[in-house]
Amino acid sequence: MNVDHDVAIARIAALQHGVFTLEQAAGQGVTDDRRTRRLQNGRWLQVFPRVYRLVGAPVTWESRLLAACLAGRPTGRASHRSGAKLWGLPGGSSAFVEITCRRWRRARDSGLVVHESLAYEQLRGEIRSAIPVFSVEVTLLQLGAVVPEFVVEQALDVAVNRSLTTVSSVRSTLEQFATRGRDGCATLRTILDRRAPVIGTPESPAETLLLRRIHEKGLPTPVLQYEVFDGPIFVARVDAAYPASRIALEYESYEHHTGRAALIRDSARRNVLIRLGWTVVTVTAEDLRTGAHAVAATLRELLRRPT
């Protein structure tokens, strides 16, 4: 093989985490004899049939994931937990490689999870880190089949807050694939159905869990990220609120509520809320971890008060 071929393949591999396909090599004029010689002399390594890696290129989770997607051609895409990892969503994992493709006729790999499906073939794909992946909406649907419901709920809220999608777009995708037996649909529908469109979207996994605890206790759904004003003057935006009862819920995280400056800021803010007739209920990570029973009891008592 001449130098030009080596350089061309190296450039392709550099953009693809060190891997490339037989078709890409053939497109650069590499014949079968030349390919065989490169394999024999240790310049190339076959990862999957028709998929190769340049020897010396780092073996990373991304390179293994892209190689699997290329091997699952033409429909192979990162999906489920690998898809969530590429999108930066809760539930994502790089502990293994997970893809969806039309058919997988290769030997099983202990670090590889393959879902065979024709359902998503006609959908437009996305590219993240040079790797083909399903849309955020489909990834959320797929997550519902492999991780607990509360993780899917956190992933949904993170995706919406990062403007990767909207609740209406997720619901539209759900309706498109909500056929009998479709994995993940029931989980996603449960989450969406208990979200009234007017309550807003939690801005952190902790707020997602707070909302979940409130639902578990049978309490009314609060308004999220509620803004309190003193006449025309903005006072605070609380994590959740029952405006009619003037009850504010505030999640106290160690990260944002420690130190002298934070203490002064939070105390002044809380004093103004109290002056305006609001009752502030604080919620900690320990409350959420242990079921928020005391918080729920407090809210239930406060909500019984005359408005």
PLY file of the C-alpha trace (Angstrom):
ply
format ascii 1.0
element vertex 307
property float x
property float y
property float z
element edge 306
property int vertex1
property int vertex2
end_header
0.00 0.00 0.00
1.45 3.36 -0.84
1.87 6.21 1.61
-1.12 8.11 0.24
-3.44 5.27 1.19
-2.02 5.09 4.72
-2.38 8.82 5.16
-5.96 8.81 3.89
-6.97 5.96 6.21
-5.22 7.64 9.15
-7.17 10.84 8.52
-10.47 8.96 8.47
-9.57 7.05 11.64
-8.52 10.26 13.40
-12.08 11.54 13.03
-13.61 8.23 14.13
-11.85 7.33 17.37
-9.29 5.23 15.50
-11.75 2.95 13.68
-12.91 2.69 10.07
-14.83 0.35 7.77
-13.96 -1.87 4.84
-16.07 0.40 2.63
-14.14 3.47 3.72
-10.84 1.74 3.01
-12.07 0.58 -0.41
-13.14 4.15 -1.13
-9.49 5.15 -0.74
-8.37 2.54 -3.24
-7.37 -0.20 -0.77
-7.64 -3.62 -2.42
-8.34 -6.90 -0.65
-4.67 -7.93 -1.00
-3.48 -4.69 0.55
-6.00 -4.99 3.37
-4.80 -8.55 4.08
-1.17 -7.37 4.22
-2.01 -4.59 6.66
-3.72 -7.10 8.93
-0.83 -9.55 8.67
1.88 -6.99 9.38
0.02 -5.66 12.39
-0.88 -2.22 11.11
-4.62 -2.88 11.31
-6.71 -4.88 13.78
-10.10 -6.30 12.89
-12.60 -5.32 15.58
-15.70 -6.72 13.86
-16.19 -8.11 10.38
-15.67 -5.17 8.00
-14.62 -2.87 10.86
-10.98 -2.16 11.71
-8.88 -0.15 14.13
-5.45 1.32 13.53
-3.01 -0.40 15.86
-1.72 2.19 18.30
-4.96 4.15 18.40
-6.32 4.35 21.97
-8.98 1.79 22.79
-11.70 3.86 24.46
-15.37 3.43 25.25
-16.10 5.77 22.33
-13.98 3.73 19.91
-15.67 0.48 20.95
-19.11 2.08 20.70
-18.49 3.52 17.24
-17.01 0.22 16.03
-20.16 -1.60 17.15
-22.38 0.99 15.43
-20.40 0.59 12.20
-20.65 -3.19 12.48
-24.43 -2.88 12.86
-24.66 -0.96 9.58
-26.64 0.57 8.09
-28.92 1.16 11.08
-26.52 0.72 14.01
-26.76 3.56 16.53
-25.83 4.08 20.15
-28.94 3.56 22.24
-30.39 3.12 25.72
-27.66 3.70 28.36
-24.92 4.38 25.81
-27.19 6.89 24.09
-27.93 8.60 27.40
-24.19 8.75 28.13
-23.56 10.53 24.81
-26.33 13.03 25.57
-25.02 13.55 29.10
-28.22 12.35 30.77
-28.80 10.49 34.04
-28.95 6.77 33.36
-26.06 6.92 30.94
-23.24 4.42 31.40
-19.87 3.69 29.86
-19.57 0.37 31.69
-20.49 -1.39 28.46
-21.45 -0.67 24.85
-25.16 -0.64 23.98
-26.52 -0.25 20.46
-29.68 -0.87 18.44
-29.58 -2.17 14.88
-31.68 -4.15 12.43
-29.86 -7.46 12.81
-26.75 -8.67 14.64
-25.23 -11.86 13.26
-21.92 -11.65 15.07
-20.55 -13.41 18.13
-21.76 -12.02 21.42
-19.33 -9.92 23.44
-19.42 -9.68 27.23
-19.07 -5.90 27.03
-21.68 -5.45 24.30
-25.48 -5.17 24.55
-27.33 -5.31 21.22
-31.03 -4.59 20.74
-32.41 -5.77 17.41
-35.29 -3.62 16.19
-36.83 -2.28 13.00
-38.96 0.27 14.86
-36.62 3.24 14.60
-35.19 2.75 11.12
-37.02 5.66 9.51
-36.10 8.17 12.19
-33.51 10.84 11.62
-30.43 10.12 13.68
-28.02 12.44 15.47
-24.25 12.50 15.78
-22.56 13.00 19.14
-18.78 12.79 19.42
-18.70 11.37 15.86
-20.98 8.50 16.96
-24.47 7.89 15.51
-27.10 8.04 18.22
-30.87 8.20 18.48
-32.62 11.47 19.24
-33.03 12.55 22.85
-36.72 11.70 22.70
-36.11 8.12 21.51
-33.24 7.73 23.98
-35.60 8.64 26.84
-38.09 6.06 25.57
-35.35 3.42 25.35
-34.09 4.24 28.85
-37.50 3.31 30.23
-36.80 -0.30 29.27
-33.48 -0.64 31.10
-33.32 1.69 34.12
-35.68 2.49 37.03
-38.49 4.96 36.47
-37.01 7.64 38.72
-33.83 7.68 36.61
-35.86 8.20 33.42
-37.68 11.04 35.17
-34.39 12.68 36.11
-33.11 12.25 32.54
-36.27 13.87 31.16
-35.90 16.90 33.42
-32.21 17.32 32.64
-32.91 17.10 28.90
-35.69 19.71 29.10
-33.65 22.08 31.26
-30.71 21.86 28.85
-33.09 22.64 25.95
-32.32 19.32 24.30
-36.03 18.64 23.96
-39.46 19.66 25.22
-42.13 17.75 27.09
-44.47 18.06 24.10
-41.83 16.63 21.78
-41.22 13.70 24.13
-44.95 13.05 24.35
-45.24 13.16 20.55
-42.48 10.56 20.23
-44.17 8.42 22.87
-47.45 8.45 20.97
-45.62 7.53 17.78
-44.17 4.38 19.35
-46.81 3.54 21.95
-47.70 0.19 20.45
-48.56 -2.81 22.57
-45.49 -4.31 24.15
-43.03 -1.57 23.12
-40.42 -1.51 25.87
-40.10 1.78 27.71
-43.44 3.28 26.65
-45.27 2.47 29.88
-42.51 4.00 32.00
-42.38 7.22 30.03
-46.17 7.53 29.88
-46.45 7.15 33.66
-43.99 10.01 34.13
-45.66 12.32 31.62
-49.20 11.61 32.75
-48.55 12.70 36.32
-46.99 15.97 35.14
-49.55 18.73 34.68
-48.29 21.05 31.94
-48.58 24.12 34.17
-46.32 23.00 37.00
-42.98 23.58 35.25
-39.92 21.37 35.09
-37.56 20.48 37.96
-34.13 22.02 37.47
-32.11 19.30 39.19
-32.32 15.58 39.96
-32.99 16.52 43.59
-36.05 18.57 42.61
-37.23 15.69 40.42
-37.02 13.37 43.42
-38.80 15.95 45.60
-41.71 16.02 43.16
-41.75 12.24 43.11
-41.89 12.05 46.92
-44.81 14.50 46.94
-46.70 12.32 44.45
-45.94 9.19 46.47
-47.51 10.76 49.55
-50.69 11.67 47.67
-50.17 15.41 48.10
-51.25 17.99 45.52
-48.74 18.80 42.82
-46.95 22.07 43.58
-45.92 24.72 41.09
-42.21 24.44 40.32
-39.78 27.37 40.17
-42.42 29.76 41.46
-41.55 33.47 41.53
-42.62 35.53 44.54
-43.05 39.31 44.28
-43.58 42.06 46.84
-45.76 44.27 44.68
-43.61 44.95 41.61
-40.40 43.90 43.39
-39.00 40.42 42.78
-38.29 38.63 46.06
-37.38 35.03 45.27
-37.85 32.07 43.01
-38.59 29.07 45.20
-38.07 25.46 44.17
-41.75 24.59 44.56
-44.82 26.29 45.96
-48.50 26.08 46.80
-49.29 29.72 46.00
-52.88 29.68 47.27
-51.64 28.54 50.69
-48.42 30.59 50.54
-46.25 27.54 51.18
-42.77 27.47 49.68
-40.57 24.37 49.45
-36.82 24.90 49.35
-34.28 22.15 48.72
-31.21 22.79 50.88
-28.09 21.47 49.18
-24.70 21.58 50.85
-23.20 22.92 47.64
-25.27 26.13 47.43
-26.17 26.76 51.06
-22.89 26.73 52.95
-20.61 29.55 53.97
-21.17 33.00 55.49
-22.31 34.70 52.26
-24.86 31.96 51.53
-26.17 32.12 55.11
-26.72 35.89 54.90
-28.33 35.65 51.47
-30.68 32.80 52.38
-31.65 34.31 55.74
-32.54 37.69 54.23
-34.54 36.03 51.49
-36.42 33.80 53.92
-37.22 36.72 56.22
-38.84 38.61 53.36
-40.91 35.56 52.44
-42.08 35.24 56.05
-42.96 38.94 56.16
-45.13 38.43 53.10
-47.01 35.63 54.83
-45.21 32.64 53.30
-44.34 29.49 55.22
-41.00 28.06 54.07
-40.54 24.29 54.32
-36.96 23.13 53.84
-36.09 19.76 52.34
-32.69 18.07 52.62
-31.01 15.27 50.73
-31.54 13.05 53.78
-35.29 13.80 53.69
-35.47 12.67 50.08
-33.31 9.61 50.67
-35.47 8.37 53.54
-38.84 9.01 51.90
-39.59 12.59 53.04
-42.16 11.36 55.59
-41.70 14.31 57.97
-41.83 16.81 55.12
-45.04 15.25 53.82
-46.62 15.36 57.28
-45.73 19.05 57.60
-47.15 19.88 54.18
-50.33 17.95 54.85
-50.89 19.91 58.07
-50.11 23.26 56.45
-52.42 22.60 53.50
-55.32 22.05 55.95
-55.09 25.66 57.10
-57.74 28.08 55.82
-56.56 29.83 52.70
0 1
1 2
2 3
3 4
4 5
5 6
6 7
7 8
8 9
9 10
10 11
11 12
12 13
13 14
14 15
15 16
16 17
17 18
18 19
19 20
20 21
21 22
22 23
23 24
24 25
25 26
26 27
27 28
28 29
29 30
30 31
31 32
32 33
33 34
34 35
35 36
36 37
37 38
38 39
39 40
40 41
41 42
42 43
43 44
44 45
45 46
46 47
47 48
48 49
49 50
50 51
51 52
52 53
53 54
54 55
55 56
56 57
57 58
58 59
59 60
60 61
61 62
62 63
63 64
64 65
65 66
66 67
67 68
68 69
69 70
70 71
71 72
72 73
73 74
74 75
75 76
76 77
77 78
78 79
79 80
80 81
81 82
82 83
83 84
84 85
85 86
86 87
87 88
88 89
89 90
90 91
91 92
92 93
93 94
94 95
95 96
96 97
97 98
98 99
99 100
100 101
101 102
102 103
103 104
104 105
105 106
106 107
107 108
108 109
109 110
110 111
111 112
112 113
113 114
114 115
115 116
116 117
117 118
118 119
119 120
120 121
121 122
122 123
123 124
124 125
125 126
126 127
127 128
128 129
129 130
130 131
131 132
132 133
133 134
134 135
135 136
136 137
137 138
138 139
139 140
140 141
141 142
142 143
143 144
144 145
145 146
146 147
147 148
148 149
149 150
150 151
151 152
152 153
153 154
154 155
155 156
156 157
157 158
158 159
159 160
160 161
161 162
162 163
163 164
164 165
165 166
166 167
167 168
168 169
169 170
170 171
171 172
172 173
173 174
174 175
175 176
176 177
177 178
178 179
179 180
180 181
181 182
182 183
183 184
184 185
185 186
186 187
187 188
188 189
189 190
190 191
191 192
192 193
193 194
194 195
195 196
196 197
197 198
198 199
199 200
200 201
201 202
202 203
203 204
204 205
205 206
206 207
207 208
208 209
209 210
210 211
211 212
212 213
213 214
214 215
215 216
216 217
217 218
218 219
219 220
220 221
221 222
222 223
223 224
224 225
225 226
226 227
227 228
228 229
229 230
230 231
231 232
232 233
233 234
234 235
235 236
236 237
237 238
238 239
239 240
240 241
241 242
242 243
243 244
244 245
245 246
246 247
247 248
248 249
249 250
250 251
251 252
252 253
253 254
254 255
255 256
256 257
257 258
258 259
259 260
260 261
261 262
262 263
263 264
264 265
265 266
266 267
267 268
268 269
269 270
270 271
271 272
272 273
273 274
274 275
275 276
276 277
277 278
278 279
279 280
280 281
281 282
282 283
283 284
284 285
285 286
286 287
287 288
288 289
289 290
290 291
291 292
292 293
293 294
294 295
295 296
296 297
297 298
298 299
299 300
300 301
301 302
302 303
303 304
304 305
305 306
